[in-house]
Amino acid sequence: MLNDSSAYFSINHPFDAYLQAWDNNLPLPTLAQLSLMLPPSLQLISDIKSLESDCLLQLRHLDDEAKTVVEFLKLQSRKIDMVLQHVIGKEEYDGDRYAGSHFGGSSITVTSSEELPLGSDFKVSLHIKEELVALICFAKVQSCSLINNEDDNSPKSFSIQLTYSVIQDADVEQLVKASLSLQQKQLKLRKLVP
């Protein structure tokens, strides 16, 4: 689990989270055991994102004449991303689906119609479509607070923050990059709105 000194910021962006309660009498899996839990489609996506990230770092060192090649490779990457998004959309996840509202490199926040007990552990499958992030980790309920609704007749809902307990370093990196990318896109949109 990450401590406060290594906490990452969280960005407000919708995503899907699938939570499956973990028996608190059982130890949490190790990182090695966690990697064995990945279905083949998620492992494929993880491998492709890692390879792509390494390649893009090397391409940044090319001179201006290679920009056309770089743009072509980005187009090819985008096509692969579209196919992988389709694959992720067809994937069946364990657990109950929750609407996510915030995510970052150290925690997620989801909305629930019922309270989740503080300190309880969950196997979490995350899917952030726009950034092609799909991963499995384990997280602990850190806080659970009632969301005040303007309409008294609306059903109760709770904002639940979960902090990662077991997560691959590469997945933390993916989440950080995705949050920064989405923040950059949000800032560009704000500049366009007068």
N, C-alpha and C positions, 0 to 999 in steps of 0.2 A: 504494500500500500504506500502511496506517496504521502510524504509529510507536508506540512504547510509551507516549508521553505522551498519545496519543489513544485508547488501547485501552479497549474497553468490557468490562464483566463478561460472563461466560458463564453461562447457566442450564442445569441438567440437565433435559432434556426430550426425549423421542423424536421423531424426524422422519425423513423420507426425503430422501436425497441421491443424485443421479445424477452420477457422475464420468466424464468423458471425457478421456483423456490428451491433452494439447496438445503438439505438436512444439516442443521447446525451441529448435530452430533458427529458428522463426518468431517474429516479435514478437507480443506480446500485443495484442489488439484495443484500440482506443480506446473511450472511453465512447460515442461516436456509433456506432461499429461494433457495440458490444455491444447497444445499443438496437435495431438492425436485426436482431439474432439472435433477438429475442423472438417466439415464435409468437403469432398473433392472440389466442388465449385468455389467455395470460399478460399481454399488453398490455392487454386488456380488464380483467382483474383489477387490474392496477396502476393503471389510470386510475380505476376505481371506488373503490379504496381511497383514492386521493389526493383525489378529490372528497368522499368521505365524511368524511375527516379535516378538510378545510377547513370543511365544513358544521357538523360537531360543535363546532368552535371557536367559530363564530358563535352557535350555539344556547346555549352556556354563558352568554351575556350576557343571555338572556331572563329575565324575572321569574318568580316562583313560579306565576303563573296559566297560564303557557305549558308547565308541566311535563307536562300531558296530551298536548299536541302533541309534545313531545320524546319521551315514552314511545311514542307511536304511530309516530314516525319511526324509533325504535330497533327496533321490531317489524318495520317494513318492511325496514330494513337487515338484520335477522337473516334474513328470508326470502330476500333477495337473496344473502346469504352462503351459505345452504344450497344454493341453485341453483349458485352459483359453486364450492362444494366438490365438487358432483357433476361439474361441468365439469373441474375439476382432476384428479379421480379418473380421468377418461377420457383425460386427456392422456398421450401417449407421449413419453417423455424420451429424449434421447441419452445413451449411456453405461451404465455398470453401476450397479445399485442398491446402496446402502450404508445400513445402519442408523445414523442419527445419534444421538448421545447428548447433546451440548452445543452450544449456539449462542449467538451474541451479535452485537454490531455490528462486531466485528473478526475473528472466526474461528468455525469449526465444528470439532467433533470427531466422527469416524465410527469405526465398528468394521469391521475387515477381516479376512479369513481369510489374507491375505498382506501382506507389507510393501510399502509404497510408497516409492520413493526420495526422500530428502530433497532439497528444492529443485525437485522436478518440479512442473510447472504442470498444472492441470486446469480444464476448463470444467465448472462445477458448476450443476446445477439443483436448487434447494431447494424442498421442499414441507412446510410446517408446517400441517397440517390444522386444528388447533384455532383458530389465529389467522388462517386464510385468507391465508397467505403463500406465494406461489409466485414464484420469481425465478430469473434466470440471472446468474451472475457468474463470475469467474476467481479461482482461489485456488492458493496454493503450499503444498506439504507442508512444515510447520515442524518437526514431530516425529513419530516413529513408535516406539511402545514396546510390548513384549510384555505382554499382560494375563495376570497370574498367575491360573491357575484352580486351585480346590481339588482338582479331579479330574484326575489326571495323564493319564488316558486320553482326555480331551476334546481336540478339535482345537485347534491354536494359533489365537489371535486377537490382533489388534493394535489399539491405540488410536492413531488418526492425527489430528493437529491440522493444519488448513489455515487459513492466514490469507489474507484477501481481497487480491487484487492489483488487480483491475479490478471495480468495483461502483458502481452508480448511487447517488448520495446519498439519493434517495428510498427505495431498497432498504435502505440502512443504517438509515434512520429507521424503516422497517417492522420490521426485525429488533430494533431497540432497543425499540420500543413493544411488540412481541410478547413479548420477554423480560421486560419490566416487568409486562405484563399477566399472564403465566403465573406470575411470581414472586408477584404479589399473590394469585392464586388458590391457589397452594401455601400461602401464609401463612394464608389463611382456612381452608383444610382442616386445617392444623396446630392452629388454635385450636379446631376442632370435635372433634379427637381428644383424649380425656382422658389 
